């Protein structure tokens, strides 16, 4: 994971239709608080708003076509998902427990709560999970303050590289920090398929790095240096892994 810098101004679809839907849902909750808290009533969300092409394309552009969690490039092989960092319909503190409703319904169309994700990270792993350090502090409605929450998941608009690092292709939590560990485990950032793909990319990058730093340089060294410089940019897949490798000079 790397830090994602989205445009400050939300797409117009969220600022207009999204704001209207948020207000309507907040009013529904206020009128039927007990029914929503018991799960007798549920909210309906308009994917045509939070998943609108202008919203999705803005996220894809900000994220360089990469999944906000695993950093895989996905737009050439998959449509990808507009992911709600705080789940909109219902939430789980951990796998295997009943889903709690309502979810963060008031954030369903909130720009800061939306990211672009691959379907594996979003649908197979994260789903409705959103653990807190102290679940009793969870915001249950739009009347509560989410700032008192202490999420265990690292948000892509934080600085994930403070919490998550790499030894070659293997991801680990910096200083064994609990937020890094929770994010890696729950989102499957150490899954075998992803490790294998990162390993292939790591080995190619290692060879390019050797050519780039060969003494004396060879004809291909100049081009290799440019490729390494490009691979650590936010637009490149697995940039956080390669940044760690370059910092360590690809030493085991």
N, C-alpha and C positions, 0 to 999 in steps of 0.2 A: 504494500500500500504506500502511496505517496499523497502529499497534500494536494487537494483539488481546489483550484481557485475559480469559482463560478462568477459570472457577471453579477454585480451588485443588484442591478435592476432585474426583477423577475420578468419572464415573458408576459406579454399583454394578456394572454389567455388566463393566466393565473391571477393577474391583478384585476381582471374584470369578472369573468364567469366563476373563476375559482373563489374569489372573495365573496360573491353572492352565495355560492354553495356552502361555504364555511359559515356564513352568517345564518343561513337557513338551518344548518345542522346544529348550530349552537342554540338556536331558538327551540328546535325540536327537543334537545336534551333538557333545556330548562323547564319545558312544559311536561316532560315525561321522565324526569330524572330516575325515579325508582324502577320504571320499566326497562330503561336502558341499562341501569346498573345490574339488574337481575338477568339481563339477556333476553327478556321477553320481547323487546323491540331492538331492532338492529338498523344501522344506517346503510343507505345505498349510496355508493360513490360512483361518480361519473369518470370513467377512464378516458373519455373523450376530452376531458379537461386536463387532468394531471399527465395523461399520456399523449396529449395533443402533439402533432408533428413539430410545432414550433418549440414546445417544451423539450421534447426528446432530442431534437437536433441541437438545441442550445446546450444540453447536457453532453451530448456526444462530442460537440466541438470543444467544450471546456475540458473534457476528459480525454481528448485525442483518440476517440474511438475505443478506449480501454475500459474494462470493468473497474469500478471504483474500489473493489476489494482485491481481486487477484492480479490485476494489471494485464490480463490477457487482452490482445486485440481481438475484437469479436464482430465488428460490423461487416466484415467480408464473408462471414459464414453464418451469422445469426442476427435476428432482429434485436435481441437483448431486451431487458426490462427497464421500465422506470421504477426504481426501487424506493420504497419509503423507509428511511432510516429508523424512525419510530413508527411501528406498524399501525396502520390506520383503523383496521377493523377489530382487532383483538390482539392480546399480547401474552407471551409466556415468559416467566422468569427463567425457566430451564426446560430442556426437553422432557417429555413424559408426563408433564403436569397439565391439568385442564387449562384451556385458554380462558383468559380473563377478558370480559367485555364491560364497557366498550373499550376500544383501543384509542389511539390518539386521533380521533375523528377530526378534531379542529386543525390538525396539521396535514390533512390529506392533500391539500392544494398549496401547502407552504413551500416556497422555493427552497428554503434552507434545509428542508426535510427530504428533498428529492435528489436522487443520483441515478446514474446509468450503470446497470449491473448485468453480468452474464446470467443466464438462466440457472446454471449450476449453483453459483454462489447464492442466488436469491431464492430459487424454488426448492433446491435440494437441501440446502444448509441453513440459511438464515430464517426463512419462513416468517413466523410470528415472534421469533425470539427477540427479546430486548431486556437482558438482565440488568439489574441495578445493584450497587453495592449494598444498599439498604432498601429492599422492596417496599417497605412501609412509607417511603418518601415518594412513591410513584404518583405522578399527576394523573388523576382519574377523570378530569374534565377540563374544559376550557377555562374554568374558574380557578384552577390550580396553577401553581408556578413551576414550570419544568426546570427552572434554574436551581431548584433545591435537589433535583435528582443527581445522582452520581452514576452515570452509565458505565457499565463494564466494557461495552463495545467502544472501540476507537472510531470516531467519526472521520470520514475522508476529508472533511474540511478542517480537522485539527492538524497536527503534525505527526502522522503515523510513524515516521521514521525515528521519533524519540522513543517509541515503545516496541517497535518490531524491527528486527534486523536479520541478516543472513550470514551463514557460513557456507560458502559456495551456494548450492541451490536450496539448502535447508534453512527454513525460516525458524526463528526463535524469538522469545520475548527478552528484550533488553533488561539485564539485571533481574531476570525472572519476574518482571512486574506482572501483577495479576490481570491488568487490563489487556496487555499484550497476549498473555496466555489464553484468556477468555476469547479474544477476537480470533486468534489462530485456530483454536479448537472448534468453536461454534461455526465459523465460516468455512471450515475445511481448507484453510490456507496451506495445510501440510498434506493434502490428499495426494495419493500416489500418481494419479494422472497428471496433476499439476506439477508435482516434483519432477516427473519424467520430462515434461515439456520444458521446464526451467533448466533442467540438467543439459538438454540438447543446446539450448541457447547459451548457457554458461560456457560449455566446452568450445563452441564456435567463437565466443567473445574472448575466451582465454587465448586461443590461437592468434586472433587478431591483435590482442594486446602484446603478445610476444613479438609479432612482426613489427608493431608500432614502436617498440622499445629496443629493437635489436641494435647492438653495437658491434661494428659500425652499421649504420642504417643501410637498407637495401632500397631498391626502386619502389617497392610496395609500402615502405614504412610510412611515407607521408599520407597515403590514402588510408592506411590502417589507423593512423592517429585521428583522422577525421571521423572514421567510423566509430571509434571508441568515444570520442567527444559527443557524437550524436546519440550513442547508446545510453548515456547517463542523463540525457534530457528528458523532461517530463513526458514528451510526446512518444517516447520509445517504450515498448513493452518491457516489463520486468526491470524498469529503471532503478528501482530501489535495490534490487539484487546486484545489478552491475555497479551501482555506486559503491556498495560495500566491497565488492571484489576489487574495484579500481583503488579504493582507499587502502586495501590490504595488499595491493600490487599482485593480486591473484595468487598469493601465497597460501598454501594449505594450512 
